[in-house]
C-alpha cells in the first residue's frame, strides 16, 4: 500500500472487518480509503493507493454504489469517474441500515409471514410456528422502531443515544406514576401503537 501509516492502518482494519460485516476485504478497504480521503478518487487513484487490481476495484466500486454508500461524480475536463462518500456520518449510518433492512430483514419478515399463515400439521409444527411468530413480532417491532429512529433529525438522535440507560429509568418512572394514578402505562402505550 502506498498510504501514510495512519490512513493505512484504518484501511487495513476496515478490510479485515469486512468479512465480519458480510463484505469482502477489498470493498472494505476501498470504502475506508474513500471515507478518509480529502478529495474524490478515481479508480486509478484507488488501485495505486491500495495495490489491488483494476477489475477488483471496479467490482468493489459497483458494489458500494449498489449499497448507495459512495457518490459518483465527474470533474470538469476529466472523463474519468470519481468517487467519494457522503460527508455526514449519520447519513452513511442511515443508508447502511436501510440497505441492510432491505436486503436482510424484509426477506426474513416475508418468509416468517408465509410460515405463520400455514396450517400446522402436528405438534412439532405448531411449536415451530409459535416460535416463528415470536420472532416475527420482535423483528416487526424493531423494524417499526428503526423507522421512527431513521426519521429523527441528527440532533434528536444524538440526544437519544446519549441518554442510554436513562431511557429505562424514565420508562420505569412513568410506569410507577401510572400505577399510582391507577393507569397502566404499558397498556396505554400498547393501545397507542
BELLINQUI-V132874 format. One record per backbone hydrogen bond with DSSP energy under -0.5 kcal/mol. CO is the residue of the C=O (numbers start at 1). NH is the residue of the N-H. If there is no record, write none. Layout:
co: {CO,CO}
nh: {NH,NH}
This chain:
co: {1,4,5,6,7,8,9,10,11,12,13,14,15,16,17,17,18,18,24,25,26,27,28,29,30,31,32,33,34,41,42,43,44,45,46,46,47,49,53,54,55,56,57,58,59,60,61,62,63,64,64,65,71,73,75,80,81,82,83,84,87,88,89,90,91,92,93,94,95,96,97,98,99,100,100,101,104,105,106,107,108,109,110,111,112,113,114,115,118,122,123,124,125,126,127,128,129,130,131,132,133,134,135,136,137,138,139,140,141,142,143,144,145,146,147,149,153,154,155,156,157,158,159,160,163,164,165,166,167,168,169,170,171,172,173,174,175,176,177,178,179,183,184,185,186,187,188,189}
nh: {3,8,9,10,11,12,13,14,15,16,17,18,19,19,20,21,22,23,28,29,30,31,32,33,34,35,36,37,85,83,46,47,48,49,50,51,51,2,57,58,59,60,61,62,63,64,65,66,67,69,70,68,84,82,78,75,43,73,41,71,89,92,93,94,95,96,97,98,99,100,101,102,103,104,105,106,108,109,110,111,112,113,114,115,116,117,118,118,120,126,127,128,129,130,131,132,133,134,135,136,137,138,139,140,141,142,143,144,145,146,147,148,149,150,151,152,157,158,159,160,161,162,163,164,166,167,169,170,171,172,173,174,175,176,177,178,179,180,181,183,182,185,188,189,190,191,192,193}
